[in-house]
Amino acid sequence: MRQGVIPPRPATDSIDSLGLNPRAAREDHVRPEPHSDRGAPIRPGPTGRRQAEGRSEARREHRPRDPRKLRDGDRLKQLKVHFTDFWNGGGEDRIRENPIYKFLSNHYELVLDAKAPDFLFYSCFGDDYRSYDCIRIFYTGENRRPDFDNADYAFTFDPLDHPRHFRLPLYRFYAEYPEVFKPREPDRVLGEERKFCAFVYSNEAARERVQFFDQLCEYKQVDSGGKVRNNIGHNVEDKLAFLRDHRFSIAFENTSHEGYTTEKLLHALVSDTIPIYWGNPRAGEDFNSEAFINCHDYDSFSAVIDHVKEVDADVALQRRYLSASFLRDGEIPACQEDRIIERFDSIFEGAHHQLPRTRKRIQKTLRRLRHWLRH
């Protein structure tokens, strides 16, 4: 397999906002923190292959458990929680729309308490978390690293080997995720009248994405239904319906990093397009690499486009992509519901602070002091 030499780049944009309406095609802006590996090409070697084989074996051997482990008799365990510094702001209504809240509320009785929670869930869109000295749980779908000097535990996309970290990709919480278990229907898709390729983005700061769009348009028109390079006269309201009207779709992350797979590839797949993907060089460990075109397998965007042209002219090649299952070896452990709940169980049952509470109380006091001085 050819190693991808299309270099990843630091970006100042974020993923599409998870406003819990995946059809909305807008992106927020956030500054990702510096990371020393971000500028280097990913070159997985034998060790990476062995790790991937181990993950594949884990998928086959894992036995489900009762996800509702924490109970008080016949009742679910009650937990006092709060959510802050997330992309959709604060307020109880918005918290209840948070994907973590919605997921956990199926397994625990959550009581929102902004003043004295036992567990605080926070993300990377502020520093209000410093106002709390309870157990802090960091979650992000952004291309950001967890800071274990501030977080007791972290859930991110990163394939990070750390006892206080759990990989939990953003796409796991999208409403379309269950569709990855459905059988493919290549005959139906090939029998439909579809246009060439779709592009739906609103953040022009992702230069690789725009560059690839411009290059592919030299071959055929790529229909852009978002704010970036819009050429259809309006912004589409239903992103997935727009994708389903095309044979290919450009599924580019805003930046490239190992493990960083968002909803973009999921949406392109379940819309029965042939995704042209760039972002996570190891995306083939999350989804079946035979179901999409991975730019990281090619030496350049020009080489990717040459292959797209070949597939576009060959129905047999299209059928091959459209016949491949969405998942390579079944659901990956990071997305298995019982495994996710096992990890939360261990956090909630033990309720152990991994950071000194003195440090948290100092942060809390300093933040109150800064607030007082500003006002």
N, C-alpha and C positions, 0 to 999 in steps of 0.2 A: 504494500500500500504506500502510495506517495505521501510524504510528510507535508503537512500544511506549512507554507512559508508566508502566508498572508499574515502580517504581524498584528497582534492585538495592540490596542491603544488605550491610554487613559481617556476617560470620557467625563463630561460634566453633566450628562443627562442621566435619567433613570429609566426604569422599565415602564411600560404602560401602567398607569395607575389602576390598582385593583379596586375599582369603585363598585365591585360586585355586579357590574353590568359589563360582561366581557365584550359586548358589542360596541362599547364606546371606544373610539380610536383616539385617545389623547394620552399624552405623556407628561409627567411632572419633571421637575428639574432638581437635582440634588448633587452636591459635590462628593464623589467617591473619595475615600481616604487613600493616600498613597500606598502603593504596594510594590515591593521590589521585584516581584516576578511578573508583573502585568505586562511589561514590554517585551518579554521573551517568548518565542514560539514554543508551543507545547510539543514535546517529542516523547510520547510514551514508549517505554522500553519493556524488557522482559518482566521487570518488577510490576509495572502497571498491568501487564497482561495477567500475571499471577493473581494480583488483587482483584481484577475483573472476574477471573475464574472463581475466586473465593466467593465474591458477591453472587455470582450465578448459582453456585452450590447452595449458598444461604437461602436463595429464593426457593429452591426445591425442597430443602430440609425443614424449613420453619413450620411449626405446627401452631395454628391459631389458638388463642386463649380467650377467656371471657373478658371483653374489653371493659366491662363495667365492674372493675375489681374493687374500687373504693366505695364501700357501702356502709351505711349505718342501719343494720337490719335489712329491711326491704327498701330503704330509701338510698338514693345516691348521696355520696359524700358532699357536704356543703363546703364551699370554698369562698372566702372573701378575696376578691380580685379587683384590680384596676388596670386600665389600659391607657397609655400615654405615648406621645411622640410618634404616632402612626401617621400614614399618608392622608388619612381622611379626617384628621382633626379629632377633637374631643366631643364630649357630650354623650349621654347615655344612649341616645338613638343611634349615633354613629358607632359607638362601641359595640352595640348589639349587631351591627352589620359587619363588624370585623370578622374575617374568616377564621381566626384563631378562636374568638369567642363562640362563633357559631359551631365550630367543630367540637370544642370542649363541652358546650352546653348539652350535647347529645350524650355525654358520659358523666358529667358532674352537675351538681346544683350550684350554679354560679351566683354569687351575691355581689353586686357592684358596690364598692366602698372606696370612694376617692380619698377619704381622710385617713383610714387606718386599714389598708388591705394587708392580707398575709402574703399575697403574691402579686407582684407588679409585672405586667407584660409591657415592654416598650420597644420602640424601633429607632430609626436613625434620623428622624425628622425633628429633632429638638433635644433639649437636655433637661426636661422636666423630671426625668427619672431620678435626678440627683436630689429631688425633694423627698425621696422615700428611702427609709432604712430597712424595709422588709426584704424578702427574697426577690431578687430581680431576674427576670427571664427575658433575654433579648431575642427578637425575631426580625428578620429582614428578608425581603425578596430582591433587594438591591445588590449590586456588586460591591459589597462592603464586608470587611472582616470583623468578627466579634472582638470586643475589647474585654478580656477576662479580668482586667483591673477594675471594671465597673459592673460586670454581669456575673451573677452566680451561675447561670446556665445560658446556653444560646442554641437557637434553632435557625439555621441558615441553609442556603443551597450548597455551601462549601463542603467538599469531601475532606474535611479536616479531622484528623485523628487526635481527639482531645477528650478526656473523660467527662468534661462538662459541656460537650457539644454534640448535637444530633443533626444530621442532614435532613432537611425538610424542604424540598423544592417548592417554589411558589405555585407552580401549575397544579400541584396536588389539590389545591383548594378551589379550583375553578369548576363551575357547574358542568362543563363538558368533559371533565376527567373520566367519568364512568364509561364514556363512549369508546375509550381505548380498548375495552374488552369485547367490543362488538366485532362480528366477522366482517371482512371486507367484501365489497360488491363490485369488482372491476368491470363486469359486463354492463351493469347499470350505469356506471360512471362513464365508460367509454361510449355508451349509446347516447349520452346527453350532448347537446350542442353547447360547447364551452368556448370561451375566449382564451387567449394565450396565457397571460400572467397577471396576477394581482399584486398590489403594493398598497398597504394602508398604514401610514405612519404620520405622526404630527410633530416629531422632534427632528429638526434639521441638523442638530449638532452631531448626530451619529454619522460621521463622514463616510465610513466604509459602506454603510447602507445606501446612502445617496449615490456614492461612486458606482456601486454595482448596478443600481437602477439605471443610471445614465448610460453605462456600458451596454446593458442588456437592451435598452431602447434602440440602440444602433442596429439591432437585429430585427426586432419587432416592437410595436407599441406595447408597453406595460401599462396597464390601467391603474392609475393612482387615485384612490378614493379618500385619502387623508389630506391633511394640510400641506404636507411636503410633496412638491412636484405634482400637485393635483392637475389632472388633465381630463376630468370627466364633467367639470362644471359645477360640482357640489361635493360636500363631504358626506360619505355614506353613513346612514344611521344604523344599519345592521351589518357589522363587519363580517360575520360568518356567512351570511347570505351572499355578500359580495364575493367572498373567497370561493364559494361553491359554484360561482358562475365562470370559473377559470380552471385551466388544466394545471398550471403551475402557480406558485406563490412565493414571494420573497419573504423568508422568515429569518430576519437578521436581528440579533440582540443589539443593544446600543453600544456594547463593548464586549471584549472577549476575555473570558477567564475560565479556567478549569472548573467544571461543575455548574457553571452559571447558565442553566436552562430555565427559561421563563415560559409564559403561556404562548409565546409566538409559534413555537414548533407544534405544540398541542393543537392550537387552533387550525394551523395549516393542514395537519394530518386529519383531524376529524371532519374537516370540510372536504375531504377526498380530493385535495390537490396533491401535486407532487412538490413538496417543499424544497426550496433552495435555501439551505440553512448555513448560518455563520454565527459563532458565539462561543459555545462550549465545545472544545475539540473532542471531548469525551461524551458527546451527546448520544453516541451509539450505545452507551451503557444504560441510558435512561429509556431510549426508544430504539426500535429496530432500525439499524443503519441501512437496511435494504429498502426501507420505505421512504427515504428522503435522500437528496443530494447534499452531501456534507462538503462545504467549501474547504474545510481543513484537510481534505484528502487530495487537494489539487495544488499545483505550484503557484497558480495565479488566478485572478478572476477571469482572465481571458480563457484559461483552460477550462474553468467551470462553464463558461458560456458555450464553449465548443461542445461540451457534453450535453448541455441543455438543448442545443440545436439538434444534436444527434437523437435525443429522446423525443423531441418535438416532431421529428420526421419519421419516427418508427413506432407504430402502435404496439408492437410486441414489447418494446422496452417500456412503454407507458404501462402496459399490463403487468409487467414484472414489478414495477414500483407499487402499483395500485393493488396488487395481490398480496404483498408482504404484510404480515401482521404488524400492528402498531408497536407491540412490545416484543423484545427479543427473546426473553426467557421468562415471561410472566412478570408480574408486578415486582418492581425492585423493593428491597426491604425498607428503604427510606419512605416509601409511599404506602406501605401496608398499615392499615388502620390499627390493627392490634399491636404492632410494634411501636407506633407513635404513642398509643395510650400507655403501653408498658413504660415508656420513658417518662411520660407525665406522671404516671402512678408513682414511680420511684422518687420523683421530685416532691410530689404532694405528700406522700406517706412519710418520708424522712423529714421534710421541712428543714433541711440543714442549710445554714448560711455557709457559702463557700468563701465569702469575703468577710473580713473583720467588720462587725457592726459599728465599731468605733469609726472606721473610715467612712462608712455610709452616713453616720450621724454628723461627722465633720462636713461632708459634702452638703448635707441638708442644711446645716447651720450657715455655711458660707453662701449657699444659694439664697437663703432668706435674707442674709445681710446685703447681698448685691441687689436684691429686689427692693429692699428698704431704702438703700442709697439712691436708687434710680427714681424712686417715687417720693 
